[in-house]
Every structure is written in C-alpha cells, then in structure tokens.
Amino acid sequence: MLETLGTLNLKIARLEHRLAILKQQERMSNAYPTRKAELVREYLQLQTELGRLTEDRQRLVH
C-alpha cells in the first residue's frame, strides 16, 4: 500500500503523542510493576513502529 507524505506525517505525530502519554503513565505506575511492564512493552513496540514509519517517510522524501 502506497502512503502519502501527509499520511505518514499524521501517523508519526499520533505515535509520538501516544509515546509521550505512555511515558507519563509509566512514571506514575511505579507502585504497580505488572502494569509498568505492560506500558514499557507497548512503548517499545510503538518506538519500533515509529522507526519504521520514519524510515518510510525518509524514503518517500528522497
């Protein structure tokens, strides 16, 4: 599926926003190790997805 630069930028912005929220939730979940682990796992998965989308955007621009 071919994505436009605008679509990629929107997806990247949404992921960055979600990552910021997860980081904040992670800081507040110190008393709940199981929940903190879930948040860290989701954060790492989203970082991987963000990296992939950023690479896709770079390929589209150049």
N, C-alpha and C positions, 0 to 999 in steps of 0.2 A: 504494500500500500504506500503510495507516494504522499508524503505530508508536505504542506507548505511551510515556509519560514514562520508565518504567523501562528500556525497551529503548534509548531514546535516551541515557539516562544511562550505561548499560553500554557502548554503542558509543563514547561520548565518552571514558569512562575508559580503554577499551582503546586508543583513538587517542592519548590523552595519554601513556600508558605507552610505546607504540611510538615516539612522537616523542622522548621522553626517551632511549630506547635509541639511536635513530638519531643524536641529537645527540652522545652519548658516543662512538659508533662513528666519527662524522665527525671528532671531535677526535683520535682515535687513528689516523686514516688519512692524516695529512699527508704521509707518505712515498709514498703511492700516489694520485696525482692522479686517475686514471681511477675508482678505487673511491670516492674522495671525491666526485667529480662525481655518481656514481650515488646515493650516500647523500643528497646535497643535493637532487637531483631528487625522490627518494622523500619526503624530508622536506617539501618544498614541496607535493607532491601531497597528502600527508596533512594538512598545515595547511589546505589548501583544503577538503578533506573535513570536517575538524573545524569549520571556519567554517560550512559548510552544515548540519551536524548541530546546531550551537549555535543557528543561526537557526531550524531546525525546532523545537527544544526551546522557544525563546522564544515562537514562535507557538502552540505547544501549551499553554504555561503561561498566556498572556494571552488 
